[in-house]
Amino acid sequence: MEMHQKKIPTFLDICWAVIIWKILGWNKDYDELMGEKEFLEKLRKKSERLSIEEIEEHLLKFLNKWGCRITKEKYDIVAQKLKKFFNEYKDEFFFREEDDILTFDFGKYKEKLAKIIEKLNAIDEIGPTAISKILHIKSTPICDVGYENCKRIRF
């Protein structure tokens, strides 16, 4: 019995995937959020200045566009918990402006990352997709394309 091996995408495959991604507008929500420079600056570097309304307007609406299903009636509670989390863990995020997604030592921060994921997972309405998006948006000014694109390029 012949084993099927996974085909490694060629450069041309990757180019076509990016073109189709852009044409279909699948990155539109990320592009819009990445255009909110003032919000991102606060989220990444000055979380104590973030308002509950900004978290609701920018982050929670974005997460719901990605199918996170955060109940609108609970926006206020979820935003308050996220604000508390961002303030509590503000110095725990490990990407710096000079870091590169391709050379960053993820293993070095494995325990810290697990703790952050556990804390986010404890917030009602925040599941795996939301956690992935929050970590990407909060941690990675070095990679303003979607987190999935970075993983695809790296792995």
N, C-alpha and C positions, 0 to 999 in steps of 0.2 A: 504494500500500500504506500503510495507516494504522499509525502507530507507537503502540504501547501505552505510555502514561505510567504511572509508578508513582503509586498513590494515596497521598496524604499522609493518615496517620491523623487522624481527628477526635478531639476531646477525649473524646467518648463511646466511640470505639474503644479509646482508651487506658484509660479507666475499666473497660470490660468485660475487657480483657486483664489488668489488675491483679486484678480480682475472680476471674477464672478461675484466674490464677496462684496466688492465695491458697487458693482452694477446693481445688485439686488438690494443694496442699502442695509445689509445686515450689521454693519458697524455704525450705523447712523446714531444710535442711542449713545454709544461710547463717544463718538465724535462730538455730539452735543455736550455731554458731560465734561469732556476734556477741554471744551471751550469755556467752561465756567471757571476761569483762572482764579478769581477771588475766593470762590468756594473751595477750590482745591488747595489753595495756599493755606487757608484756615484749617482745613481737614488734615493736611499733611504736617503743618508746622505750628499752628496756633489754635489747636482744637478747643482751648478754653474760650475762644472768641466766637465759636460756632453757636448759632441760635438753634433752638428746636425747630423753628420754621424753616431754616436753611436745610437742615437734615431731612425734614419731610419733603420740601420742595425739590431738592436736587437728588439726594441719595435714595430715599424711599421710592419716589416716583420712578427713578432709573431702575431700581431693583425690580419693581413690578413690571416694567417693560420687558425685563428678562425672565418673566414668569415666576417670580419669587412668591407671589400670592400673599403679600402682606396686607392684612385687612385694613381698609382705610379708616375704620372706626378705631383701630388700635395704633394708628400712626403716631399720635402724641406719646403714648406709653413707650412704643418701640424707639422713637426718636430720643426720648429722655434716657432710656437705657443705653442707647448707642452713644449719646453725648457723655454719659458717665464712663462708659467703656473707653472712649477716645481719650478722655482726660486721665483716666487711671493708667492706661497703657501708652500714653503719648510718647514716652521715651523708649518703649519696648520695640518699636518698629525699626527694623534693622537695615533697610535700604537707605543709602545715602546718594546724593546727586552724582557722585563720582563712580558709583557701582555700575556694573554692566551685567545684564541678565545672563549673558553667556558664560561669564567667569565667576559669578557670585558663588560663594561656598555655602550652599543650603544646608549641608550636613552640620555645619558649625552651630546653626541656630535651630536645630531640630526640636529640642526640648522647649525652647522659648515659643516657637511656632505652635507646638502642640498645646501649650498653655493658652495662647491667644485664641486658637480655634475652639478649645473647650469653653472658654469664657464667652465667646460669641455664640456658640451653640446653645448656651444656657438661656439666651434671650428668646422669649417666645416670638414666634413668627420668623425667626432667622434660621434658615436651614443651610445645607451644603452649597447651593448655588449662590445664595446671598453672601455666605462667608467667603467664598472664592472671589466674588466681585468686590466685596469690601476690602479684602486683603490686597487685591490688585490696585484698586483706586487709592487706598491709603498709603500703600508701601512703595509704589513703583512710578515715581516721576521719570524713571529711566526708560520706561517702556509704555508709551502712550497709545500703543495699539492694544487690541484686546488681549487679555491674559492667555486665552486659548491660542492666539497667533504666536505668542512668545513660546509657549510650550511646543507648538508644532515646529517652530524654527529650531529650537534647542534639541528636541528629542525626535 
